[in-house]
Amino acid sequence: MSINFFKKQVDENEEFMKDLREAYIDLKSAESFFDNVRDPDLVDYAIFRLEAAKSRYSYFLRKAKENGIIYKGVCNV
């Protein structure tokens, strides 16, 4: 029985890219929510959500850079 390390690396990169795309979509959603919130009671939540989404997306971008993963056009939203 042989183990295909290349396949494992490809699967890990695909999973990473999936997480990166999800973080990007979440960031865009948080930006939209922040831009459109009208209820003063939701402003703090909108800010918290936006900052959390920025932090998560930045984390994945930093990890991509550290691992030499290059992907142009993260997501079409």
C-alpha positions in Angstrom: 0.0 0.0 0.0 1.5 3.3 -1.0 0.6 6.8 0.3 0.3 9.5 -2.2 1.8 12.6 -0.5 1.1 14.8 -3.5 -2.6 14.0 -3.3 -2.6 14.9 0.4 -0.9 18.2 -0.4 -3.4 19.0 -3.1 -6.3 18.1 -0.8 -4.8 20.4 1.9 -4.4 23.3 -0.6 -7.9 22.8 -1.9 -9.3 22.9 1.7 -7.2 26.0 2.4 -8.5 27.7 -0.7 -12.0 26.9 0.3 -11.5 28.4 3.7 -9.9 31.5 2.1 -12.8 32.0 -0.3 -15.3 31.6 2.6 -13.4 34.2 4.6 -13.5 36.6 1.6 -17.2 36.1 1.2 -17.8 36.6 4.9 -15.7 39.8 4.8 -17.8 41.2 1.8 -21.0 40.2 3.7 -19.8 42.0 6.8 -18.9 45.1 4.8 -22.3 45.2 3.2 -24.0 44.7 6.5 -22.0 47.5 8.0 -22.7 49.8 5.1 -26.4 49.2 5.3 -27.1 49.0 9.1 -29.6 51.6 10.2 -30.6 50.4 13.6 -28.4 52.1 16.3 -28.6 48.9 18.4 -26.9 46.9 15.6 -24.0 49.3 14.9 -21.8 47.7 17.6 -22.5 44.3 16.2 -21.8 45.4 12.7 -18.4 46.8 13.7 -17.5 43.7 15.7 -18.5 41.4 12.8 -16.5 43.5 10.3 -13.4 43.6 12.4 -13.6 39.8 13.0 -14.1 39.1 9.3 -11.1 41.4 8.4 -9.0 39.5 11.0 -9.9 36.1 9.7 -9.3 37.1 6.0 -6.0 38.6 6.9 -5.0 35.4 8.7 -5.7 33.3 5.6 -3.8 35.8 3.3 -0.8 35.7 5.7 -0.8 31.9 5.8 -1.1 31.8 2.0 1.9 34.0 1.7 3.9 32.0 4.2 3.2 28.8 2.3 3.8 30.3 -1.1 0.2 29.7 -2.3 -0.6 32.0 -5.1 -4.2 32.4 -6.2 -5.4 35.3 -8.3 -9.1 36.3 -8.1 -9.9 34.9 -4.7 -13.6 35.0 -5.4 -16.1 36.6 -7.7 -18.8 38.1 -5.6 
